[in-house]
């Protein structure tokens, strides 16, 4: 958000200049935020100075759960962004839920800070440290987000909790509807705010985390008890820490029709007799000439459908290129061509390219041709998605056990599964729009058609 000048119109819409309206309130809020940040930093530094061994032990055992050397190395080697988030989360946990073992007595860390002999803190800072620990960590689902202002959150662990409107300028720029994250809320005057710690996860992991918590709680909802608070906080942080250090295998791209790994393979042949080769290819029942004077070898499928097995192109006066999507298809194409063409061709060499490599992506960009105007592209994409999802309610869906969405919503379990799929669709679209601009596709017509509007 751009900084508002003293003589600019006040953003509250009063029509007055900023200096005559909300400037003083803004400065007071800024001073308060400074006091809160100072208090948190001073409290953590004081604890580490006066109780270094106790703090290190409680973080090692209480927060990380006694990690092994490999896990410790993984945390130390995190990039700056995740590392900074980890330090913020540890610091807040230290001031809200951590206990230190002091001369055989278990003492809340924050009580040491706020008690006699603690650090000198500003009044607003002390109030903030009290507010930090009033509410436990929980899982929240974004119901609505207004970038730069805040969002409406639903507590996924407390069934009767009302929706909460939260003022949050930073996180609201990166979180979208149906995102789920772990966080702690605090009351600040007449509004709710995030306290600072954040435990973002992908939606599936977050839902697994929720199920794990509810399973451990055994259906109980006495969330205010210390043991429940500690259990919930530990499970959320454990799921988040696992995601933070998880070694994810590089995605392997597979051919949709064969299930084989895609390896963009180009074989080159020296052609000694083009007339003979053209004559041979022209009589093959599974080969067709293309407008650019190349050939495509097809594989027949059911209902008169077919798919490409190999693409043949005259690269130069004496060179033929044969392109295939997978290594198996390329090997088959080589055997086939050498058998039918005989001495008319001679194999020269093979080039293979990983479709995820920079070379492949650069080639895709170069071959994309003329840029489509963004407005036209967006309109075409929306129309394509509309046609595709028009049929979706009546088509069997593997994630619904082979049932159609229309059939699945007739049971409570199926209804919840369809709602979750729709949320995933909308979340994916919102993320795409956030990253590339434009408006996300509106799935509202599906919610309406399936009778789920009230649960959106």
C-alpha positions, 0 to 999 in steps of 0.5 A: 500500500502506498504511503499517504502524504500529510496533504493527501485525501484521507483514505477513510473517505471523509473528504478531509486531508490526511493531516486533519483526519486520521494522521494522529490515529495512524501515528499512535498505531505505529507507535503502538506497533513499535512498542509491541515489536520491541517488547517481543524482541526484548523478552526473547533476548532477556530469556536467552541471556538469563536462562540460555541453557533452559531456553535451548533445552525447551526449544530442542525438546518442546518445540522440535521434539528432540530432532536428530542430527539430520533434522537439525541440519535441515533446519539450519540449511533453510532458505532465508524466508522459511528460516525467518518464519521459523525464528518468529514462530519459535519466539512466539511459542517461547512467549505463549506456551513454553515452560522452563525447568528452573531449579526443579520447578516448571515455570512459564517463560512469559511469567519470568518476563512479566514477573519481578526482575524481568526486563523493562518494557513499555506499557503497550508492550506488556499488554501485548505479551499478555494478549499473545497467550490469551488464545491458543494456536488453531487452524483457520480457513480463509473464507474471504480475502481482501488483499492489503486489508485483511480476511474473514477466517473460520476456525476449523477446530471449534465447530461453534466458533463464529467467523472472525474478521481479521485485520492483516495487511501483509498476509492478506496479499498472499493468502486466498480463499480456502487456504488453511494455515495455523495461527494465533489470534489476539484482540487489539482494541475492537479488532482481531489481528494475527499475532505474528506466527504463521504456519502455512500448509498446502490444503491437503496437509492442513486437512490431515493435520486437522484430522490428526488433532480431532483424532487425538482429542477424541471428540473432546472440545475442552480447548482451554485446558493446558494439555489440549492447548499443548497438544493442538499446538504441537501437532500444528507445528509438527505438520508445518515443520515436516512440510518445511524440511520435506525432501520433495522429489523432482516431478516426473512428467509422464505421457498421459496415453502410455504412462511412461516418463516423457523424454523428448527424443529426436533421431536423425537419419541420413537420407540417400534416396528421398524419392524411394523414402517418400514412396515407401512412406506413402503406402504405409497405412498408419502414416499421413503426410502433413501440410509442412511436407512431413509425416505422422505415424498414428496408432489406432484407438477405439471408436476410430480415434488415434494418437501420434506415435512419431513425427517425421520431418525433412530437416535438410537436403540429406537429413530426416528427423524423427521425433517421439515423446518417450524413449520406448516410442523412439526405439519402436520408431527406429526399428520400424523405419529401418525395416521399411526404408532399408538402405534409403536411410542411415541412422546418424544419432539421437538427442534426448531432452528432459521436458523440465530442463531449461532447454526444453522450456526455452524451446517451448517459448520460442515455438509459441509463435505470435502472442495472443492478446491477453484479453482474448486469451483470458476469454478463450480460457474461460470459455474452455473451462466453462464448457469443460465444467458444464459436464462435470456434475454428470461425469464419474469422478475417481476422487468420488469413488467413481460416482458423479458429483450429482450422485455423490451429494445425495449422501453426507459423506459424498456431499462433503467430498464434492464441497472439498473438490470445489474448494480445491478448484477455486483455491487453484484458480485463485492462486493462478490469478494471484501469480499471473494477474487477471480474474479467477474462473468463477465456479459459482454455477457448479455450487448452485447446480449441485445445491451447495450454494449455502455451504460455499 
